Every structure is written in C-alpha cells, then in structure tokens.
C-alpha cells in the first residue's frame, strides 16, 4: 500500500477554546466573527467560528512538520523492506494498516513563482495567524492598512499579529508583509 495521509489536508476547527482571549471591543475582531457566525456575536455566545486549517496528517502544522521525529522513517524501526508503523494518534481511515514507507515529511521544500506588479502585497504568516485569519481577511486587512490608510507594511504586519492574538490565537503569531510599491 502506498503512503497515505502524506500531504497537508484541510480540517475544520471551531475556535472556541480561546473565547476569553477575544477582544470584543475591536471592530476587526467583531467583523471577522460576524463573517463566520452572523450578526448575533456577543460576549458569552460561542460564535461557532469554523476555520479550514491545513495540517500534515491531520496533526502537524507546517512549522513543526520539518523536525517531528514521529513522522520520520529513521526514528521508527523500519522492517527489512523499509515499512514502518505510523504513530497511534493519527486519524487513520478504517482500512489503513498504519504502515508507511519512507518519511512522511521532509525538509525539502518546493517553490513556485508569480509575477508581481507595482502595488501588489505579499503576506507571509505562520500557523498562529492562519489558524484564526483566513486569506480573505489577511488580504483585506493588508490592503486597508497600506492602500486605504497609507500605513507601512511593517505597521500592517503588526496589526495582523495583534488581531490574531485578539482573535484568540495561542500559537506563535508571525507576519511578514511586502508591499511592491512604486518607490515613492
């Protein structure tokens, strides 16, 4: 059987564990919660915010995936043919035999290229940000701060990190924003 569950796959998560950390006074927080829960978002109401979060084997965020030994063949006693039994905590399909051949994760990355134009904005975030903000929210916040409010990329990145914490993220929140301006 070929390796299964080897790519990041999206899962839905309800972000209610950190309700006490939400900043109910921040209009961006409320706007994002309303987008996911409707207009009845009030303190004390569990908003049922559901995010689609990609995890390696349903378990690891990409930042941890590079070094986690549970997903490496060399640390998991492969048999003579190179097959090894995967960790017990993975969400295996019923018909999966828990056997893998080779590493499930590696530090070998891939790359892609995009043509950028003057005015484009690139946003790079870690999972502590993407767990609570989706791509539409990231794009909107970056554009609002840089284009509409005339702020710097650094200020927009700082706002994205602050907003992630205010939305209840308890993970690392890192954002790098690049504005391909016209040099003025």
C-alpha positions in Angstrom: 0.0 0.0 0.0 1.5 3.4 -0.9 1.9 6.0 1.9 -1.4 7.7 2.8 -2.1 11.0 4.5 1.3 12.4 3.5 0.2 15.8 2.3 -1.3 18.6 4.4 -5.1 18.3 4.3 -7.6 20.8 5.5 -9.7 20.1 8.5 -12.4 22.2 10.1 -11.8 23.5 13.6 -14.1 25.5 15.8 -12.1 28.3 17.6 -13.9 28.5 20.9 -11.2 27.3 23.3 -9.8 30.9 23.5 -13.1 32.8 23.7 -11.9 34.5 26.9 -9.0 36.0 24.9 -11.1 37.6 22.2 -11.1 41.4 22.2 -14.8 42.2 22.0 -14.1 45.9 21.6 -12.0 45.6 18.4 -14.2 46.2 15.3 -12.0 43.9 13.1 -12.5 41.1 15.6 -16.2 41.5 15.5 -16.3 41.9 11.7 -14.4 38.6 11.3 -16.6 36.8 13.9 -19.7 38.1 12.2 -18.4 36.8 8.9 -18.4 33.3 10.3 -21.3 33.4 12.8 -23.7 36.1 11.6 -24.8 39.2 13.5 -25.6 37.6 16.8 -22.0 37.7 18.0 -21.9 38.9 21.6 -19.6 38.2 24.6 -20.7 34.9 26.1 -22.2 33.5 22.9 -20.0 30.8 21.4 -19.7 32.1 17.9 -19.0 28.7 16.3 -16.2 30.1 14.2 -15.1 27.4 11.9 -11.7 27.7 10.1 -10.3 25.4 7.4 -6.8 24.6 8.7 -4.2 22.5 6.8 -2.2 20.0 8.9 0.2 17.3 7.9 -1.5 14.0 8.6 -4.2 16.0 10.3 -1.8 16.6 13.2 1.2 18.9 12.4 1.3 22.4 11.3 4.0 23.0 8.7 6.3 24.8 11.0 6.6 21.7 13.2 6.5 19.2 10.4 10.1 19.6 9.4 11.6 18.2 12.5 8.9 16.0 14.2 10.5 12.5 14.5 7.2 10.7 14.8 6.9 11.2 11.1 10.5 10.1 10.1 11.4 6.6 9.0 14.8 6.7 10.5 13.3 7.1 14.0 10.6 4.4 13.7 12.3 1.0 13.3 11.5 0.1 9.7 11.4 -3.6 8.8 13.7 -5.1 6.1 11.6 -3.7 3.3 11.6 -0.2 4.7 8.0 -0.2 6.0 7.3 1.2 9.5 4.2 1.6 11.7 2.9 5.2 12.0 2.1 6.9 15.3 -1.1 5.8 17.1 -2.5 9.3 17.3 -3.0 9.8 13.5 -6.6 9.8 12.2 -6.2 6.7 10.1 -9.0 5.6 7.7 -10.7 2.4 8.8 -9.0 0.3 6.0 -5.4 1.7 6.6 -2.8 -0.7 8.0 -0.8 2.1 9.7 2.3 1.2 7.6 4.4 3.8 5.8 7.5 3.6 3.6 9.9 6.5 3.8 9.5 9.8 5.6 6.0 11.3 5.8 7.6 14.7 6.0 10.9 16.2 4.8 12.7 19.4 4.9 12.8 19.5 1.1 10.7 22.4 0.0 9.1 23.3 -3.2 8.9 26.7 -4.9 6.7 28.5 -7.3 6.9 31.9 -8.9 4.4 34.6 -9.5 4.8 37.8 -11.5 4.3 40.8 -9.2 3.3 44.3 -10.2 3.6 47.7 -8.6 1.1 47.9 -5.8 0.9 44.1 -5.1 1.2 43.0 -1.5 2.6 39.6 -0.4 1.6 38.3 3.1 3.6 35.5 4.8 2.2 34.2 8.0 2.8 31.3 10.4 0.0 28.9 11.6 -0.8 31.0 14.7 -2.1 33.6 12.3 -3.7 31.4 9.7 -5.5 29.4 12.4 -7.6 32.5 13.1 -7.5 34.6 10.0 -8.3 33.3 6.5 -6.7 34.5 3.3 -9.6 36.9 2.5 -9.2 38.6 5.9 -5.4 38.8 5.5 -5.7 40.4 2.1 -8.4 42.9 3.3 -6.5 43.9 6.4 -3.2 44.4 4.5 -4.9 46.4 1.7 -6.9 48.5 4.2 -3.8 49.5 6.2 -1.4 50.0 3.3 -3.6 51.3 0.5 -6.5 53.0 2.3 -4.8 54.2 5.4 -1.3 54.8 4.0 0.5 52.8 6.6 3.7 50.9 6.1 4.0 47.2 5.5 5.5 46.9 9.0 2.5 48.6 10.6 0.1 46.4 8.6 2.0 43.2 9.7 1.9 44.4 13.3 -1.8 44.9 13.1 -2.3 41.3 11.6 -0.3 39.9 14.6 -2.2 41.9 17.1 -5.5 40.9 15.6 -4.5 37.2 15.6 -3.9 37.4 19.4 -7.2 39.4 19.8 -9.0 36.6 17.9 -7.7 34.1 20.5 -4.6 32.6 18.8 -2.4 30.9 21.4 0.3 29.9 18.9 3.2 31.8 17.5 2.0 34.8 15.5 4.4 36.0 12.9 3.7 38.0 9.8 5.9 39.4 7.1 4.3 41.8 4.6 6.0 43.0 1.4 4.4 45.9 -0.5 5.7 46.2 -4.0 5.3 49.9 -4.2 6.5 52.4 -6.9 9.4 53.6 -4.8 7.8 56.9 -3.9 
